[in-house]
Amino acid sequence: MSDTKERLVFFRRAYPSANAVLVRGERPVLVDTGFGSDLSTTEDLLREAGVPPESLALIVNTHYHCDHAGGNSGLQRRYGLPIAAHRWEADLVNRRDREACSVEWLDQPIEPYRVDYPLSDGDEIDTGRVVLQVLHTPGHTLGHISLYAPEERVLIYGDAVHGDDVAWINPFREGAGAMQRALESLDRLAGLPVLRAYSGHGPGIEDPEAAIEAARGRYAKWLDEPQKAYWHACKRIFAYALMIYGALDEEEVHPYLLRCPWFDDYARHGFGAEPSELAGPLVAEMLRSGAAGWRDERLVALPPHNRPPADWLSGPYRPKDWPKVPQPGDPGYKTSPPE
């Protein structure tokens, strides 16, 4: 846990959760809530920082993947907390669209929540101590946002920029231009005066300019060699599955991959191969890169992570099965962040 003039508190978190940032003020804000099974840890981090979860005014999601938004459900149910997210992702979530959070495509569970305040580029969120500017930074997802505190010159990147890696890119759900959008988002972020930045994964970024340049170079290379981007994505997604579901017996590995929509898309449309032909090479690449290893004839994720307990889910985990919420025009639907 670190702070910037005690106004922004950075929580570095292990997988399957993403990092979070607490923004202090009379109306404190939590940016991203981690994976659902880590809810109690999220609550403990807030209390240790002197801002118990019930005192939060708002949750803001940089995007709707389960490592960033998985704690939404528990915090909203327990404390009645409102949630804000980019309007495109808010609409998918609140309509219970099957594409929401990419849950079915990625096979990554997330419990029900609603978005109370749809955000747009240029909106501001005022905690009474810090003003956050909403920056639409698509690429990793179409509705990805970053948050900029101009007075403090601090940027909260989400997954737009990392200090030691880049976010995986998904042309099959985010569109064929996802890589170009990611590069344009980097150009926009590079133009802001920043003293310190926080990424969705890894440590705080002491040299944001260098991190952006490294990401720009890698994405530009991937435009010329797209299969490198496909390998990167497949390894990240599969490693995450091993983290949240635990080890797979050797005979379960290939059948699991062949059931996954993401694997089918990358195999057929990325590599031009039958999924059955790519399963073995992916496992070999996971082993070579250190993303996974064999333990007692079971494939396990090797990066540090907190394995979720098998019984952590308490309700439906696919948006199509979530309870319905009010839609635009219905009573109770809100359209702007709290003042």
N, C-alpha and C positions, 0 to 999 in steps of 0.2 A: 504494500500500500504506500502510495506517495502522494504529495500534494503540491499545488502551485499557489503560493501565497494563501494557502488554506481555503481557497475558493473552489478549486477543482481537486477532487480526490480520485486518484487512479487505482483501481483494483486489478492487479494482474492475476489472471485466473488460469488454471490448468484445464485442458480438454476434459470432458466434452463442452465445457463452457467457454464462451468468449470473454474477453476483458469487459469491465464496466467502468463508468466514470460517474461519480457523484458530484453534482454541481450545487454548491451551498447557496443559501439565501433564505428569505422569508418564505419562499415557495420552492423548496429544494426539488431537484430533478435527478432522476437516475437514468443514465443512458445505457441501455441494453441490460438484460436481466439474466443472461446465462442459460444453461440447459435446465430443463424442468427438474431433474433429479437432484440438482445442486441448490434447490430453493432455500434450505435451512442455512447453507453457507452464505448465500446472498443476504439473508436476514441478519446473520451474525456480523458480516462485514459492515453493513449499514449501522448496526448498533455500536460496533467498535469505533466507528467514525463519528459517533454522537448524533446520528440522524436515524432514529428507528424507522422501520418501514412505514409505520402508520402515519408518520409525519411528512412523508413525501407528498408533493403536490402533483407530480406528473412522472410518468415513464415515457421515455422517447426511444424508439427503436431505430438504429441506423438501417436495418433491413430485417426481413422477416424469417431468415433461416433459424432453425431451432436452437443453435448455440448462442444466438443473440436475443431471441424472443421466447425461449422456452420457459423462462420464469414468469412470464406475463400472467399466465393463468392463475398460478398460486397467489401472486401478489394482488391481483385484481379480486380474486375470490375472498382472500383473507382480510384485505384492508380497503376494498372498494376503490382502488387507485385507477385513475384515468390513464389512457395510453394514447400516444401520438405517433404517427408514422406517415411516410409519404402517401399522398392521396391514392396513387395507383395500387400500392400494396394494401392500403387500408380498405379499398373497395373489394379487392379479392378476398381479404380476410373476413370482412363483414357480410359478404354475400355467400360465404362458405363455399367458395369456388374450389373445385378439385385441384386447381393449380396453386392455390394459396400455400405459401411457405415452401413450395416444391416438395411437400410431404410425401405424396405418392411416388413421384418420380425419383426422389432420393432415398426413399424408405427411411425417413427420419421422423420419428413421432414428435408431436407437439400437442399439448392439451388446449382446450378451447379458451379463446379470449376474444375481446372485441376492441376495435380501435375507436376511441371517442373523438379524437381530433385529427382529421386529415391535414397533412402539411404540404406546402408547396415551396418551391425555391423562392428565397427572399423573405420568408416568414421569420419572425423573431420570437424567442421564448425568453421571458424575463423572470429570473428567480428572485428579483429584488436586490441581488448582489452582483449577478453576472447576467449579461445579455448574450444569448446564443443566436447566431444567425444560421438559418437552415440553407444548406448548399446541396442542390441536387447533383449527385455524383454517380451517375449510372455506369454500369460495366459489369461488376460482379452480380448485381441484380438490376433490373430496370428501374426500380424505385429506391435504389440505395441513396442515402443522404449522409453527408458529413456535417459537423457542427463547428462553427468558428466563434470564438470569444475574442472580439477585436481589442478590447481594453487590455486583456491579459495576453493577447497574441498567442493563444493556444488553439490548436486544431484537434478535433476528435474525428479520426479518419474512418472509424468502422473498418470495413475490409477494403477500402479504396487503396490504402497504402499500408505496407508492413515494413518493419525494420530489417527483417532477415529473410523475407520470402515475398511472394506476390499471391494475391487471391486467385483461385482457380476461376476459369472463365467458362460459361455455359452457353454456347451458341444455340442449343436445342430448346431451351426455355427462355432465354433472354434475347434471342435474335442473332442473325448472322453478323450484325454490326456490333456485337457486344465488345469485341476487342478494341474497335475504333472508339467506341464510347468511353471505355476505360482510359484510353490514351487522352481523350479530350478532357476527362475529369482530372487526370493528372496535371494537364496544362493549366487548368483552372486553379487547382490547389497550389501549384507552384508559384502563382502570381500573388499569393497572400503573404504579408509579413508575419512570420511565425517564430516564436522562441522555443516552443516545445510542442510536441504532438503525441497523441495517444492512438495506438492501433488496436484493432479488435483482437489481435493475437500477438504474443511476444511482449518484450519490454517496451517502456516508453521510448520514444524516438528523440534522441538528442540532436540529430542532424537531419531535419526533415528534407532539406534540399537534396542531400545525398540519397536518401531513401527514395524520393520521387524519381531522381535520375536513374537509379538502379532499376526501378519498376518500369520506367519508360523504355529503357534499353531492352529489357526482357520481353515486354509485350510487343515491341516493334520487331524483335527477332521472331516471335511466334507468328506474326503476320506472314512472314516468309516461310516459316517451318511449322505449320499448324499442328502437325502430329506431336510436336513437343508439348504444346498446350494440352492436347488430348491425354497424353501420358500423365502430365501433371495433375489434371483433373481426376482421372481415374484413380490414381494413387491416393489423392486427398480424400475422395469420397469413400473408397473402400477402407482406408485406414480408420476413418471416422466410424464406419459401420462396425468394425471390429472393436472400437472403443465402447460404443453404446450397447452392443449386443453381447460382447464378450467373445471368447475364442470360438473358432469353428473347427470341428473335427475335420481331418483331412478329406474324408469322403463327402463332407457337406459344402466344401468351398465352391466347387464348380456349380453345383445345383443352385446355391445361393446367388451367385453372380448371374446365372442364366434367368433367374426370376426378376432381376432388377431392371426397371425401365432405363435408368441412366446407362447401364452397361450395354444394353441392347442398342441404344442410340449411338454411343461412342464407337461400338464395334462396327455396326452397319454403315453409319453415315460419316463417322470420323475416319476410321481405318479401312473401310470398304471390305470388312471381313465378317464371316459368320461369328456370332457370339461364342460358339463352342470352340472356335479357332483362337480366340483372343484370351480365354480364361487362363490357360497355362502360361502364356507370356506375361500376363499381368501379375500373376503370383510370383513368377521369376523376378520381375522388375521390383515388386514389393520387397522381396528378400534382398536383392542386390542393393537397393537404395537404403535399406534399414528401416523402411516404413513398417515392416512386419517380420516376424520370425516364427519358427516352429518351437513349441514347448510341449513335450509329451504328446507328439503327433497332433497338436492342435495349432492352428494359425492364430497368432495374437498380434495386436498392435504394439509396437515398441516405443513410440513417443510417450513421454510421461502423460498420464491421464488418471482420472478418478472413475473407475468403472461404476456405472449406475447399478443400484440393486435391482434384481429381477422384477420386484413388485412395485416399482416406483410409480407407475402409471395408475391413476385413480379414475380415469374417465376416457371418453373417446379421443383418439389421437389423430384422426384424419378429418380435415375440414368438412368433408361432405357429411360427416356424422355429428358435427358440432350442433348445439342448440342454435336456433335462429336468433338474429338480433335485428333491431330496427334498421331500416334502409332510409336513404335520403327522402325527405318529405314526411317520414313517419314521426310521430311524437317521440321525443327523447333522443333524436339524432342531432349531434352537435357538429359544428362546422369550423370552429376556430379554437386555438389553444386558450387556456384560461388566462385572464389578465393578471 
